[in-house]
């Protein structure tokens, strides 16, 4: 700011008023100062500004960088939070960055709330944050007393099983994910199968969310005397691995096995995949997470918030009629 003041020949205090958009400076002075700031490449020091303020209006987002749905949701959080005069600080979890490290870094940046796709040890990590910072768990059921936003897993599995049943499938297997989200979807699958009269055919394969997890599940199916006629995967990434191994072994999709993914991420929409997938509504999830954060900020002692976002099946070319007995 002193550089801008020297360039224009005014006081630093006047420059500060203009750059902070405070009433007082004349239109002519404001125009000259803004032009000089642009010419000199002035950028506000966000860290210094935050140190002077009582509030940061920043929300920390904990997510897995390699998970397409989680990354897409964080993109939506940026836009939605800006509309409510909040910023988002990224907390990507990678092979070299643990959740513990990420949360510590977010707290160092004075975030006012944390939203994230928490691991099973979420309670222990939240203790590091402190009871005064609102936390919202995304992606799957959260332990008490944390606010929670996730897809209606039961409804998602109901529409997936109903779609496959309408195509004549009865031997429908499920490749489950990890943690509470994986178990919630597995329970939704079991419930949907029972309601469809297929309780005797419940077939859950323990795996994970990634491509290699789906590939491992496919190899397990191939080792059986007979393949299921349809598979519902816990995520689009595991569906991609499953389809890749099946295709390499000559199993036609959907001619031999129909495959349903989950999330309707960009992975499902790729032209060489075109997976039928259970869609999680990104906009609804981002808005619900922010609603929960603001509700908790306004009333820290209010009852726990649980929001289930709608599930919808997007039909593409990975599902088709059940193969004939021949």
C-alpha positions in Angstrom: 0.0 0.0 0.0 2.9 2.3 0.6 4.2 1.7 -2.9 0.8 2.6 -4.3 0.7 5.8 -2.1 4.1 6.9 -3.2 3.2 6.3 -6.9 0.0 8.4 -6.7 1.4 11.0 -4.2 -1.2 10.4 -1.4 -1.1 9.1 2.1 -1.0 5.4 2.9 -4.2 5.8 5.0 -6.1 7.1 1.9 -4.9 4.1 -0.1 -6.1 1.8 2.7 -9.6 3.4 2.7 -9.9 2.9 -1.1 -8.6 -0.6 -1.2 -10.9 -1.6 1.6 -13.8 0.1 -0.1 -14.5 2.4 2.8 -16.7 5.5 2.2 -14.9 8.8 2.3 -12.4 9.2 -0.5 -13.5 11.2 -3.5 -14.3 9.5 -6.8 -11.3 11.0 -8.5 -8.9 9.8 -5.8 -10.5 6.4 -5.8 -10.1 6.1 -9.5 -6.4 7.2 -9.4 -5.5 4.8 -6.6 -7.3 1.8 -8.1 -5.5 2.4 -11.4 -2.1 2.6 -9.7 -2.8 -0.5 -7.7 -3.7 -2.4 -11.0 -0.6 -1.0 -12.7 1.7 -2.0 -9.8 0.2 -5.5 -9.5 -1.1 -4.9 -5.9 -2.5 -7.9 -4.2 -4.1 -7.8 -0.7 -2.2 -9.8 2.0 -5.0 -12.1 3.1 -3.0 -13.5 6.0 -2.4 -10.1 7.4 -6.0 -9.1 7.0 -7.2 -12.2 8.8 -4.9 -11.5 11.7 -6.7 -8.2 12.2 -10.1 -9.6 12.1 -12.1 -11.5 14.8 -13.6 -13.8 12.2 -12.1 -15.5 9.2 -15.3 -16.7 7.6 -13.4 -19.8 6.4 -14.6 -23.4 6.2 -12.2 -26.3 6.1 -12.9 -29.1 3.7 -11.4 -32.6 4.4 -11.5 -34.8 1.3 -9.6 -37.5 -0.6 -8.0 -35.9 -3.6 -8.2 -39.0 -5.7 -11.9 -39.5 -5.1 -13.8 -38.0 -8.1 -17.1 -37.4 -6.2 -15.4 -35.8 -3.2 -13.3 -33.5 -5.4 -16.4 -32.5 -7.4 -18.3 -31.7 -4.2 -15.5 -29.5 -2.9 -15.8 -27.5 -6.2 -19.4 -27.0 -5.4 -18.7 -25.9 -1.9 -16.4 -23.1 -3.2 -19.2 -21.7 -5.3 -22.0 -22.2 -2.7 -19.9 -20.8 0.2 -18.9 -17.7 -1.8 -22.6 -17.0 -2.2 -22.9 -16.9 1.6 -19.8 -14.8 2.1 -17.6 -17.7 3.2 -14.4 -19.1 1.8 -13.2 -22.7 1.7 -9.8 -23.9 2.7 -8.7 -27.2 1.1 -7.7 -30.1 3.2 -6.8 -32.8 0.7 -5.9 -36.2 2.3 -3.3 -38.1 0.3 -0.9 -41.0 0.8 1.6 -38.6 2.3 -0.9 -36.3 4.2 -2.9 -37.9 7.0 -6.3 -36.7 8.2 -4.6 -35.7 11.5 -2.1 -33.5 9.6 -4.8 -32.0 7.4 -7.0 -31.0 10.4 -4.0 -29.5 12.2 -3.2 -27.4 9.2 -6.9 -26.3 8.8 -7.0 -25.2 12.5 -3.7 -23.2 12.0 -5.6 -21.2 9.3 -8.4 -20.4 11.9 -11.2 -22.1 10.0 -14.6 -21.5 11.7 -16.0 -24.9 10.7 -14.9 -28.2 9.2 -16.8 -30.4 6.8 -15.4 -33.6 5.4 -15.5 -37.2 4.4 -14.3 -38.5 7.7 -12.5 -41.8 8.4 -13.6 -44.3 11.1 -11.4 -42.5 13.6 -13.3 -39.2 13.0 -14.2 -38.8 16.7 -10.5 -38.8 17.7 -9.7 -36.2 15.1 -12.6 -34.0 16.0 -11.2 -33.9 19.6 -8.2 -32.1 18.2 -10.5 -29.5 16.7 -12.4 -28.7 19.9 -16.1 -28.5 20.7 -16.3 -24.8 19.7 -15.7 -25.5 16.0 -18.8 -27.0 14.1 -18.1 -30.2 12.2 -20.2 -31.8 9.5 -19.6 -35.4 8.4 -20.3 -36.1 4.7 -20.5 -39.3 2.7 -21.9 -41.7 5.3 -23.5 -42.0 8.7 -21.7 -40.1 11.4 -21.3 -41.0 15.1 -23.2 -38.9 17.6 -23.2 -36.0 18.2 -21.8 -34.8 14.9 -24.0 -33.1 12.2 -24.4 -35.4 9.3 -25.2 -35.0 5.5 -25.2 -38.0 3.2 -27.2 -39.7 0.4 -30.2 -41.7 1.3 -28.5 -45.1 0.9 -31.6 -47.2 1.3 -33.4 -45.3 -1.4 -30.4 -45.5 -3.7 -30.1 -49.2 -3.4 -33.9 -49.6 -3.7 -33.9 -47.9 -7.1 -30.8 -49.8 -8.3 -32.2 -53.2 -7.3 -35.6 -52.3 -8.8 -34.0 -51.3 -12.1 -32.1 -54.6 -12.3 -35.2 -56.6 -11.3 -37.2 -54.9 -14.1 -34.5 -56.3 -16.5 -35.0 -59.8 -15.1 -32.0 -60.1 -12.8 -32.2 -62.1 -9.6 -28.6 -62.9 -8.8 -27.5 -59.4 -7.9 -24.3 -59.1 -6.0 -22.9 -56.0 -4.2 -19.2 -54.8 -4.0 -19.2 -52.8 -0.8 -16.9 -49.9 0.2 -15.1 -49.3 3.4 -16.1 -47.6 6.7 -19.5 -46.4 7.8 -20.5 -45.3 4.2 -19.7 -48.8 2.9 -21.6 -50.5 5.6 -24.6 -48.2 5.2 -24.8 -49.0 1.5 -24.4 -52.7 2.1 -27.3 -52.6 4.6 -29.4 -50.7 2.0 -28.6 -53.4 -0.5 -29.6 -56.2 1.9 -32.9 -54.4 2.7 -33.6 -53.8 -1.0 -33.0 -57.5 -1.8 -35.3 -58.6 1.0 -38.0 -56.3 -0.2 -37.7 -57.6 -3.7 -38.1 -61.2 -2.5 -34.4 -62.0 -3.1 -33.2 -62.5 0.5 -31.8 -65.9 -0.4 -29.6 -64.3 -3.1 -27.9 -61.7 -0.9 -24.3 -61.6 -2.0 -21.9 -59.0 -0.5 -18.3 -58.9 -1.4 -16.0 -56.9 0.9 -13.7 -54.6 -1.0 -13.1 -50.9 -1.0 -13.7 -47.7 -3.1 -10.8 -47.8 -5.6 -10.3 -49.3 -9.0 -8.0 -52.1 -7.7 -10.7 -53.0 -5.1 -13.2 -53.5 -7.9 -10.7 -55.5 -9.9 -10.1 -57.8 -6.9 -13.8 -58.3 -6.6 -14.1 -59.2 -10.3 -11.3 -61.8 -9.9 -13.2 -63.3 -7.0 -16.4 -63.6 -9.0 -14.5 -65.2 -11.9 -13.2 -67.9 -9.5 -16.7 -69.0 -8.8 -18.6 -71.7 -10.7 -21.1 -69.1 -12.0 -21.0 -65.3 -12.2 -23.8 -63.1 -10.8 -25.9 -61.6 -13.6 -25.6 -58.1 -12.1 -23.3 -56.3 -9.7 -24.0 -53.0 -7.8 -20.7 -51.4 -6.8 -20.3 -49.0 -3.8 -18.6 -46.4 -6.1 -17.9 -45.6 -9.7 -14.1 -46.2 -9.2 -14.6 -49.8 -8.0 -17.1 -50.3 -10.9 -14.4 -49.2 -13.3 -11.9 -51.8 -11.9 -14.6 -54.5 -12.0 -15.5 -53.8 -15.6 -11.9 -53.7 -16.7 -11.1 -57.2 -15.4 -14.4 -58.6 -16.6 -13.8 -57.2 -20.1 -10.2 -58.5 -20.2 -11.5 -62.0 -19.4 -14.1 -61.9 -22.1 -17.1 -61.2 -19.9 -19.5 -58.9 -21.8 -21.0 -55.8 -20.1 -24.0 -55.8 -20.0 -24.5 -59.0 -22.1 -23.1 -61.3 -19.5 -23.1 -59.1 -16.4 -24.9 -55.8 -15.8 -23.0 -53.3 -13.6 -24.3 -50.3 -11.6 -21.9 -47.7 -10.1 -22.5 -45.2 -7.4 -22.1 -41.4 -7.3 -22.6 -40.6 -11.0 -19.1 -39.0 -11.0 -17.3 -38.1 -14.2 -15.9 -41.7 -14.2 -19.4 -43.0 -14.8 -20.0 -40.5 -17.6 -16.9 -41.3 -19.6 -17.7 -42.3 -23.2 -15.9 -45.6 -22.8 -17.6 -46.4 -19.5 -21.2 -45.0 -19.6 -22.0 -46.7 -16.3 -25.6 -46.8 -15.0 -25.0 -45.1 -11.6 -26.8 -43.9 -8.5 -26.5 -40.2 -8.6 -25.6 -38.2 -5.5 -26.9 -34.6 -5.9 -23.8 -32.4 -5.6 -25.8 -29.1 -5.3 -28.1 -30.5 -2.6 -25.2 -32.0 -0.6 -23.2 -28.7 -0.7 -26.1 -26.6 0.3 -27.1 -29.0 3.1 -23.6 -29.0 4.4 -23.5 -25.2 4.5 -27.0 -25.1 6.1 -25.8 -27.4 8.8 -22.6 -25.3 9.4 -24.5 -22.0 9.6 -27.2 -23.6 11.8 -24.6 -24.8 14.3 -22.8 -21.5 14.3 -26.1 -19.7 15.1 -27.1 -22.2 17.8 -24.2 -24.4 19.1 -26.5 -26.2 21.6 -29.2 -27.1 19.1 -30.0 -30.8 18.4 -27.9 -32.8 16.0 -28.7 -32.2 12.3 -29.2 -35.2 10.0 -29.9 -34.5 6.3 -30.4 -37.3 3.7 -30.0 -36.1 0.2 -32.0 -37.6 -2.7 -30.8 -40.6 -4.7 -31.6 -41.0 -8.4 -30.6 -43.7 -10.8 -29.0 -42.5 -14.1 -29.4 -45.3 -16.7 -26.7 -45.8 -19.2 -25.3 -48.7 -21.3 -23.7 -50.9 -18.5 -27.1 -52.5 -17.6 -29.3 -54.6 -19.8 -31.6 -57.6 -19.8 -30.5 -60.7 -17.9 -28.5 -63.2 -20.0 -30.4 -66.2 -21.2 -29.8 -69.6 -19.6 -28.1 -70.8 -22.7 
